[in-house]
Amino acid sequence: MPKGPVVILTALNLEYQAVRRRLTDLELHRHERGTRFEVGTVRGTSCRVALGLTNKGNHAAAVIAERAIQEFSPVAVLFVGVAGALWDATRLGDVVMASHVYAYHGGTSEDDGLKARPRVWEAPHGISQLASHLARLDDWADPTPGHEDRPHLRFGAIAAGEIVQNSRISAEAKWIRQHYNDALAIEMEAAGVAQAGHLSGAPVAIVRGISDRADGTKNSSEDRNWQPRAAANAAAFAIRLAVELVGEQEEAAAMPRDDRVRSADRFDRGVSNTVHNSTVGIMAGSVTGSSVHMNGVSKAPGPTDLITELNGFRDQLGWHRTEGALDEDSYREALTDLDSALRSARERTPESSKRTVMTLKRLRGLVADCPALVAALAPMVASAGDLG
């Protein structure tokens, strides 16, 4: 299980301050390459938060998110801030949590126009379920004197591009609303953070307060009034989400070890085929007349066994590549990460243990489309955390 804090990243200093005001006992944490984070505790809780500023844009956000994930081994990464609403149904001040993120600038320019070729990242199921629960409780928002309407929490797609959208009549604005008409909000960082989380195996949630309507009113007096309120609302929900995520991790850590291993990646379950040392899925209440053997309890390998398990995982990667379940590029990247994990695992120090866990998480992200491989990695990740 991850033992680090929740990482919260923002693009603007206004957003950073909205989160920072909710933390206490802040300490400066300087990355070896110069990036500065502040690590503090949510008031009245045991929830630790590492707070960082990315600046604007998907590329900058991706780099800092990847750096934060490697540095802190976080429970989750939350990207928090303001965004523009694409449709009038979403009110100013409301908070949108991304069900999925579109990188909408992917496309191909042809004689008959620009054709959309987006990349899409879905929010992790566990975080989405927790956020939906908090939305039903509806007790996360700060009381706002003089404003009776509490902000609503909405779930939907968020479109992330590379330019500031401040029009409803420009050619690009019309194109976005035509091709991404289910998106509730538009901004410039979510795609970068989502990709960094995908490649690193870290859960990512995008939380945005609506400060404008992307309709030409940015930098107006109304926008200047709404921006701090929208940032504060997004920070309020993100902090509540972070506290709940850490609470769940603490409950999981308090379980007996065997229970923890069974609970790790609870949706990534498989059945071991003892003949071929591979993994198969069975959708049945029972199996009869078969040579498939099922173990009742999945045990994490010990320090010595981990090396053997990692070496065996190489064969599983090769089998999935041969069957076409894993593309060539992903296969080669996975082998690189596997070799790195093996080197770290052999050192058996606290620092190498951390590197092994992060490498295996990144490997898990690379093979996320192969549930059998993800299931095989789960006990190895748990064991790697105990090597130090």
NUNUTI-177503 format. One line per field, with one value per residue (C-alpha): chain; x negated, z, y; residue in three letters. Coordinates in nm, 2 decimals. Layout:
BEGIN
pavex	c(A; ...);
c1	c(X; ...);
c3	c(Z; ...);
c2	c(Y; ...);
zagu	c(ALA; ...);
***
This chain:
BEGIN
pavex	c(A; A; A; A; A; A; A; A; A; A; A; A; A; A; A; A; A; A; A; A; A; A; A; A; A; A; A; A; A; A; A; A; A; A; A; A; A; A; A; A; A; A; A; A; A; A; A; A; A; A; A; A; A; A; A; A; A; A; A; A; A; A; A; A; A; A; A; A; A; A; A; A; A; A; A; A; A; A; A; A; A; A; A; A; A; A; A; A; A; A; A; A; A; A; A; A; A; A; A; A; A; A; A; A; A; A; A; A; A; A; A; A; A; A; A; A; A; A; A; A; A; A; A; A; A; A; A; A; A; A; A; A; A; A; A; A; A; A; A; A; A; A; A; A; A; A; A; A; A; A; A; A; A; A; A; A; A; A; A; A; A; A; A; A; A; A; A; A; A; A; A; A; A; A; A; A; A; A; A; A; A; A; A; A; A; A; A; A; A; A; A; A; A; A; A; A; A; A; A; A; A; A; A; A; A; A; A; A; A; A; A; A; A; A; A; A; A; A; A; A; A; A; A; A; A; A; A; A; A; A; A; A; A; A; A; A; A; A; A; A; A; A; A; A; A; A; A; A; A; A; A; A; A; A; A; A; A; A; A; A; A; A; A; A; A; A; A; A; A; A; A; A; A; A; A; A; A; A; A; A; A; A; A; A; A; A; A; A; A; A; A; A; A; A; A; A; A; A; A; A; A; A; A; A; A; A; A; A; A; A; A; A; A; A; A; A; A; A; A; A; A; A; A; A; A; A; A; A; A; A; A; A; A; A; A; A; A; A; A; A; A; A; A; A; A; A; A; A; A; A; A; A; A; A; A; A; A; A; A; A; A; A; A; A; A; A; A; A; A; A; A; A; A; A; A; A; A; A; A; A; A; A; A; A; A; A; A; A);
c1	c(0.00; -0.12; -0.26; -0.31; -0.09; 0.17; 0.01; 0.22; 0.10; 0.22; 0.14; 0.20; 0.08; 0.44; 0.53; 0.22; 0.31; 0.67; 0.53; 0.24; 0.48; 0.63; 0.30; 0.09; -0.27; -0.40; -0.75; -0.95; -1.05; -1.30; -1.34; -1.70; -1.62; -1.50; -1.12; -0.98; -0.69; -0.53; -0.42; -0.17; 0.13; 0.50; 0.62; 0.77; 0.67; 0.38; 0.39; 0.06; 0.05; -0.24; -0.14; -0.31; -0.27; -0.30; -0.23; -0.01; 0.01; 0.03; -0.34; -0.45; -0.18; -0.29; -0.66; -0.58; -0.32; -0.57; -0.83; -0.59; -0.49; -0.85; -0.93; -0.64; -0.49; -0.15; 0.18; 0.32; 0.26; 0.53; 0.51; 0.71; 0.80; 1.04; 1.18; 1.43; 1.77; 1.87; 2.24; 2.48; 2.62; 2.30; 2.32; 2.04; 1.88; 1.98; 1.71; 1.66; 1.47; 1.36; 1.51; 1.27; 1.02; 1.00; 0.67; 0.87; 0.58; 0.51; 0.63; 0.56; 0.60; 0.76; 0.91; 1.26; 1.15; 0.99; 1.08; 1.07; 0.82; 0.83; 0.66; 0.88; 0.81; 1.08; 1.08; 0.99; 1.31; 1.23; 1.18; 1.49; 1.70; 1.56; 1.63; 1.99; 2.03; 1.91; 2.14; 2.44; 2.33; 2.31; 2.12; 1.79; 1.85; 1.75; 2.04; 2.02; 2.16; 2.41; 2.44; 2.73; 2.66; 2.41; 2.19; 2.29; 2.05; 2.08; 1.93; 1.84; 1.58; 1.32; 1.15; 0.78; 0.60; 0.30; 0.45; 0.68; 1.04; 1.23; 1.49; 1.81; 1.80; 1.45; 1.39; 1.21; 1.48; 1.74; 1.53; 1.47; 1.84; 1.93; 1.68; 1.67; 2.03; 2.03; 1.75; 1.86; 1.54; 1.23; 0.88; 0.51; 0.35; 0.56; 0.44; 0.08; 0.15; 0.37; 0.10; -0.17; 0.06; 0.13; -0.24; -0.34; -0.05; 0.07; 0.44; 0.53; 0.84; 0.91; 1.11; 1.21; 1.41; 1.61; 1.49; 1.61; 1.80; 1.52; 1.72; 1.51; 1.56; 1.23; 1.04; 1.37; 1.47; 1.71; 1.43; 1.21; 1.49; 1.56; 1.21; 1.12; 1.46; 1.43; 1.07; 1.18; 1.47; 1.24; 0.99; 1.27; 1.38; 1.02; 0.92; 1.22; 1.15; 0.78; 0.88; 1.11; 0.85; 0.59; 0.85; 0.92; 0.54; 0.50; 0.78; 0.62; 0.28; 0.44; 0.56; 0.37; 0.11; 0.29; 0.61; 0.41; 0.27; 0.61; 0.75; 0.48; 0.61; 0.94; 1.08; 0.78; 0.85; 0.72; 0.69; 0.35; 0.30; 0.03; -0.05; -0.15; -0.24; 0.01; 0.33; 0.68; 1.02; 1.32; 1.67; 1.85; 1.95; 1.76; 1.53; 1.56; 1.38; 1.09; 0.72; 0.72; 0.63; 0.75; 0.58; 0.81; 0.55; 0.31; -0.01; -0.26; -0.61; -0.88; -1.21; -1.37; -1.06; -1.01; -1.31; -1.18; -0.83; -0.97; -1.17; -0.86; -0.67; -0.90; -0.75; -0.40; -0.48; -0.62; -0.30; -0.07; -0.28; -0.26; 0.12; 0.15; 0.28; -0.03; -0.17; -0.54; -0.62; -0.44; -0.62; -0.97; -0.89; -0.76; -1.08; -1.29; -1.08; -1.10; -1.48; -1.49; -1.27; -1.49; -1.80; -1.64; -1.49; -1.83; -1.97; -1.72; -1.75; -1.47; -1.56; -1.57; -1.24; -1.08; -1.23; -1.11; -0.75; -0.74; -0.89; -0.63; -0.35; -0.48; -0.49; -0.14; -0.03; -0.20; -0.01; 0.32; 0.51; 0.42; 0.61; 0.42; 0.08; 0.22; 0.34; 0.01; -0.17; 0.05; -0.12; -0.46; -0.39; -0.29; -0.60; -0.83; -0.71; -0.84; -1.19; -1.35);
c3	c(0.00; -0.07; 0.24; 0.11; 0.14; -0.11; -0.37; -0.46; -0.76; -0.90; -1.20; -1.05; -0.73; -0.65; -0.65; -0.46; -0.18; -0.16; -0.08; 0.14; 0.37; 0.47; 0.58; 0.90; 1.01; 0.66; 0.58; 0.26; 0.06; -0.22; -0.51; -0.61; -0.95; -0.78; -0.77; -0.44; -0.26; 0.08; 0.29; 0.56; 0.75; 0.70; 1.02; 1.27; 1.08; 1.01; 0.64; 0.50; 0.18; -0.05; -0.24; -0.56; -0.83; -1.19; -1.38; -1.69; -1.96; -2.00; -2.06; -1.74; -1.54; -1.67; -1.58; -1.22; -1.17; -1.27; -1.04; -0.75; -0.79; -0.80; -0.50; -0.26; -0.37; -0.31; -0.21; -0.51; -0.71; -0.71; -0.96; -0.82; -0.96; -1.18; -1.53; -1.78; -1.83; -2.18; -2.11; -1.91; -1.71; -1.49; -1.26; -1.17; -0.84; -0.90; -0.88; -1.16; -1.10; -1.42; -1.50; -1.79; -1.95; -2.32; -2.47; -2.74; -2.94; -3.09; -3.45; -3.82; -4.06; -4.39; -4.69; -4.54; -4.20; -3.87; -3.76; -3.38; -3.26; -2.88; -2.61; -2.31; -1.95; -1.72; -1.35; -1.12; -1.02; -0.65; -0.64; -0.85; -0.61; -0.31; -0.47; -0.55; -0.18; -0.07; -0.32; -0.16; 0.19; 0.06; 0.36; 0.20; 0.10; 0.31; 0.43; 0.23; 0.41; 0.18; -0.06; 0.01; -0.29; -0.20; -0.48; -0.65; -0.73; -1.08; -1.26; -1.63; -1.89; -1.88; -2.20; -2.18; -2.45; -2.50; -2.54; -2.33; -2.45; -2.42; -2.69; -2.80; -3.15; -3.27; -3.51; -3.25; -2.98; -3.22; -3.31; -2.94; -2.86; -3.17; -3.10; -2.72; -2.65; -2.33; -2.17; -1.88; -1.85; -2.04; -1.91; -1.99; -1.74; -1.68; -1.98; -1.87; -1.51; -1.62; -1.85; -1.58; -1.34; -1.61; -1.68; -1.31; -1.18; -0.95; -0.92; -1.04; -0.98; -1.15; -0.94; -1.10; -0.97; -1.25; -1.26; -1.61; -1.91; -2.17; -2.36; -2.37; -2.01; -1.88; -1.71; -1.65; -1.31; -1.28; -1.35; -1.09; -0.84; -0.92; -0.96; -0.59; -0.49; -0.75; -0.64; -0.28; -0.36; -0.56; -0.27; -0.02; -0.20; -0.29; 0.08; 0.19; -0.08; 0.03; 0.40; 0.30; 0.08; 0.36; 0.60; 0.37; 0.34; 0.72; 0.76; 0.50; 0.67; 1.00; 0.84; 0.90; 0.63; 0.45; 0.44; 0.30; 0.02; -0.07; -0.07; -0.29; -0.63; -0.53; -0.88; -1.04; -0.97; -1.16; -1.15; -1.15; -1.42; -1.26; -1.59; -1.79; -1.51; -1.68; -1.57; -1.70; -1.61; -1.51; -1.50; -1.31; -0.97; -0.98; -1.21; -1.27; -1.49; -1.54; -1.47; -1.36; -0.99; -0.78; -0.46; -0.19; -0.07; -0.27; -0.08; -0.15; -0.23; 0.02; -0.05; -0.21; -0.39; -0.53; -0.75; -0.88; -0.94; -1.13; -1.35; -1.41; -1.50; -1.80; -1.95; -1.89; -2.07; -2.37; -2.38; -2.38; -2.66; -2.87; -2.82; -2.93; -2.59; -2.55; -2.83; -2.91; -2.77; -2.44; -2.42; -2.46; -2.21; -1.97; -2.00; -1.92; -1.61; -1.51; -1.53; -1.32; -1.06; -1.04; -0.99; -0.71; -0.54; -0.52; -0.31; -0.02; 0.13; 0.24; -0.06; -0.31; -0.17; -0.26; -0.61; -0.66; -0.56; -0.79; -1.08; -1.04; -1.02; -1.35; -1.50; -1.38; -1.57; -1.89; -1.88; -1.75; -2.05; -1.95; -1.63; -1.59; -1.58; -1.34; -1.11; -1.11; -1.02; -0.72; -0.46; -0.60; -0.53; -0.17; -0.12; -0.26; 0.00; 0.27; 0.13; 0.33);
c2	c(0.00; 0.35; 0.51; 0.87; 1.18; 1.29; 1.52; 1.82; 2.03; 2.36; 2.57; 2.92; 3.08; 3.18; 2.81; 2.71; 2.96; 2.83; 2.48; 2.61; 2.79; 2.46; 2.31; 2.34; 2.26; 2.33; 2.23; 2.31; 2.00; 2.07; 1.82; 1.75; 1.93; 2.24; 2.19; 2.31; 2.15; 2.23; 1.94; 1.99; 1.84; 1.91; 2.07; 1.84; 1.52; 1.29; 1.36; 1.47; 1.67; 1.76; 2.08; 2.19; 2.45; 2.34; 2.66; 2.67; 2.40; 2.02; 1.98; 2.16; 1.99; 1.64; 1.70; 1.82; 1.55; 1.28; 1.44; 1.45; 1.09; 0.97; 1.19; 1.11; 0.77; 0.93; 0.78; 0.98; 1.29; 1.56; 1.85; 2.14; 2.48; 2.67; 2.61; 2.75; 2.60; 2.49; 2.49; 2.72; 2.43; 2.44; 2.73; 2.96; 2.84; 2.48; 2.21; 1.96; 1.64; 1.47; 1.14; 1.14; 1.38; 1.46; 1.58; 1.76; 1.90; 1.55; 1.56; 1.54; 1.84; 1.73; 1.90; 1.89; 2.01; 1.91; 1.56; 1.49; 1.22; 1.27; 1.07; 0.99; 0.90; 0.78; 0.86; 0.56; 0.37; 0.38; 0.76; 0.81; 0.60; 0.79; 1.13; 1.02; 0.92; 1.26; 1.43; 1.25; 1.36; 1.71; 1.85; 1.94; 2.30; 2.60; 2.83; 3.15; 3.46; 3.64; 3.35; 3.11; 2.89; 2.61; 2.50; 2.17; 1.89; 1.77; 1.47; 1.47; 1.50; 1.78; 1.90; 1.99; 2.18; 2.40; 2.75; 2.97; 2.94; 3.27; 3.26; 3.09; 3.21; 3.14; 2.85; 2.65; 2.71; 2.58; 2.28; 2.19; 2.21; 2.00; 1.72; 1.73; 1.82; 1.60; 1.80; 2.02; 2.23; 2.33; 2.40; 2.34; 2.09; 1.78; 1.58; 1.62; 1.51; 1.22; 1.09; 1.12; 0.92; 0.66; 0.60; 0.60; 0.39; 0.66; 0.74; 1.09; 1.30; 1.64; 1.88; 2.22; 2.51; 2.70; 3.06; 3.16; 3.04; 3.05; 3.31; 3.62; 3.73; 3.62; 3.90; 4.09; 4.21; 3.92; 3.68; 3.84; 3.80; 3.44; 3.31; 3.31; 3.16; 2.89; 2.81; 2.79; 2.56; 2.33; 2.33; 2.25; 1.94; 1.83; 1.85; 1.65; 1.39; 1.37; 1.32; 1.03; 0.87; 0.88; 0.74; 0.45; 0.38; 0.39; 0.14; -0.09; -0.06; -0.17; -0.50; -0.82; -0.87; -1.15; -0.94; -0.65; -0.86; -0.99; -0.63; -0.48; -0.40; -0.57; -0.53; -0.70; -1.06; -1.36; -1.74; -1.91; -2.18; -2.40; -2.57; -2.27; -2.02; -1.78; -1.62; -1.69; -1.54; -1.75; -1.61; -1.90; -2.00; -2.33; -2.52; -2.90; -3.14; -2.90; -2.90; -2.54; -2.52; -2.22; -2.10; -1.97; -1.71; -1.51; -1.47; -1.20; -1.34; -1.29; -1.10; -1.40; -1.52; -1.17; -1.21; -1.54; -1.39; -1.09; -1.32; -1.53; -1.22; -1.17; -1.49; -1.36; -1.04; -1.24; -1.46; -1.15; -0.99; -1.31; -1.33; -0.96; -0.84; -0.62; -0.40; -0.40; -0.06; -0.13; -0.47; -0.31; -0.04; -0.30; -0.51; -0.20; -0.13; -0.50; -0.50; -0.18; -0.34; -0.65; -0.44; -0.24; -0.55; -0.71; -0.42; -0.46; -0.12; 0.12; 0.35; 0.06; -0.07; 0.26; 0.25; -0.10; -0.01; 0.30; 0.10; -0.18; 0.08; 0.24; -0.11; -0.17; 0.14; 0.02; -0.31; -0.16; -0.30; -0.65; -0.74; -1.06; -0.89; -0.62; -0.90; -1.07; -0.75; -0.67; -0.91; -0.82; -0.45; -0.54; -0.75; -0.49; -0.24; -0.47; -0.52; -0.24);
zagu	c(MET; PRO; LYS; GLY; PRO; VAL; VAL; ILE; LEU; THR; ALA; LEU; ASN; LEU; GLU; TYR; GLN; ALA; VAL; ARG; ARG; ARG; LEU; THR; ASP; LEU; GLU; LEU; HIS; ARG; HIS; GLU; ARG; GLY; THR; ARG; PHE; GLU; VAL; GLY; THR; VAL; ARG; GLY; THR; SER; CYS; ARG; VAL; ALA; LEU; GLY; LEU; THR; ASN; LYS; GLY; ASN; HIS; ALA; ALA; ALA; VAL; ILE; ALA; GLU; ARG; ALA; ILE; GLN; GLU; PHE; SER; PRO; VAL; ALA; VAL; LEU; PHE; VAL; GLY; VAL; ALA; GLY; ALA; LEU; TRP; ASP; ALA; THR; ARG; LEU; GLY; ASP; VAL; VAL; MET; ALA; SER; HIS; VAL; TYR; ALA; TYR; HIS; GLY; GLY; THR; SER; GLU; ASP; ASP; GLY; LEU; LYS; ALA; ARG; PRO; ARG; VAL; TRP; GLU; ALA; PRO; HIS; GLY; ILE; SER; GLN; LEU; ALA; SER; HIS; LEU; ALA; ARG; LEU; ASP; ASP; TRP; ALA; ASP; PRO; THR; PRO; GLY; HIS; GLU; ASP; ARG; PRO; HIS; LEU; ARG; PHE; GLY; ALA; ILE; ALA; ALA; GLY; GLU; ILE; VAL; GLN; ASN; SER; ARG; ILE; SER; ALA; GLU; ALA; LYS; TRP; ILE; ARG; GLN; HIS; TYR; ASN; ASP; ALA; LEU; ALA; ILE; GLU; MET; GLU; ALA; ALA; GLY; VAL; ALA; GLN; ALA; GLY; HIS; LEU; SER; GLY; ALA; PRO; VAL; ALA; ILE; VAL; ARG; GLY; ILE; SER; ASP; ARG; ALA; ASP; GLY; THR; LYS; ASN; SER; SER; GLU; ASP; ARG; ASN; TRP; GLN; PRO; ARG; ALA; ALA; ALA; ASN; ALA; ALA; ALA; PHE; ALA; ILE; ARG; LEU; ALA; VAL; GLU; LEU; VAL; GLY; GLU; GLN; GLU; GLU; ALA; ALA; ALA; MET; PRO; ARG; ASP; ASP; ARG; VAL; ARG; SER; ALA; ASP; ARG; PHE; ASP; ARG; GLY; VAL; SER; ASN; THR; VAL; HIS; ASN; SER; THR; VAL; GLY; ILE; MET; ALA; GLY; SER; VAL; THR; GLY; SER; SER; VAL; HIS; MET; ASN; GLY; VAL; SER; LYS; ALA; PRO; GLY; PRO; THR; ASP; LEU; ILE; THR; GLU; LEU; ASN; GLY; PHE; ARG; ASP; GLN; LEU; GLY; TRP; HIS; ARG; THR; GLU; GLY; ALA; LEU; ASP; GLU; ASP; SER; TYR; ARG; GLU; ALA; LEU; THR; ASP; LEU; ASP; SER; ALA; LEU; ARG; SER; ALA; ARG; GLU; ARG; THR; PRO; GLU; SER; SER; LYS; ARG; THR; VAL; MET; THR; LEU; LYS; ARG; LEU; ARG; GLY; LEU; VAL; ALA; ASP; CYS; PRO; ALA; LEU; VAL; ALA; ALA; LEU; ALA; PRO; MET; VAL; ALA; SER; ALA; GLY; ASP; LEU; GLY);
***
